[in-house]
Amino acid sequence: MYYKYLLLNKQFLIILFLINLFGTIYGYIWYKSQLVITPAIFLPFVPDSPTATLFFTIFLAFLIFGKNAPYIEALAITSLFKYGIWAVVMNIFTLVVNGTLGWQGYMLIASHGAMALQGLLYAPFYAIKLRHLTFAAIWILHNDIIDYVFGMMPIYSSLITYINQIGYFTFWLSVLTIIVSYKFTIGANRHS
């Protein structure tokens, strides 16, 4: 129970809010070179990780004031888990393919692993119902179509040869994400 006290502590929440806010800003800056060549219609769907942390940052702002925003919460847990795990796997895959990984790759593994974890840690405090999770599920599956049908996926130049396999993996990661998000929110509430 101590961890719940820590997760709801106002000072901790404010620090976590600021970390996620600055991480979100950094993430959008990191995507800048890709965003300038992205057609405007696809802009909301390209910077996956910073958009995930943006959802979580908004959730934290609501939580600090004792409020819930279930659609934002559903978008946060699904996108944090999916893109957190995706980035960890892609950076490890880059290491396997290239035989080396720069410090930024290791930083991305750590930060995106933390993304996935924080989304799950706050699951007991979400007010997600099936309609909210359904909306978020449509969002992340639609994002897969934008990425792998319309070619708007994040640019990992050394992995371009494996784009079909990455698209296939990403689809099943989305399915796993929906199941995990359900188990940690709606499923957990049914058993409590």
CORBELWO-V308078 format. One record per helix or strand. SS is the DSSP state (H for helix, E for strand). FROM is the first residue (numbers start at 1). TO is the last residue. Records with the same first field share a line. If there is no record, write none. Layout:
BEGIN
SS = FROM-TO  FROM-TO
END
This chain:
BEGIN
H = 2-8  10-30  32-35  40-46  48-64  70-98  103-121  123-125  130-148  157-190
END
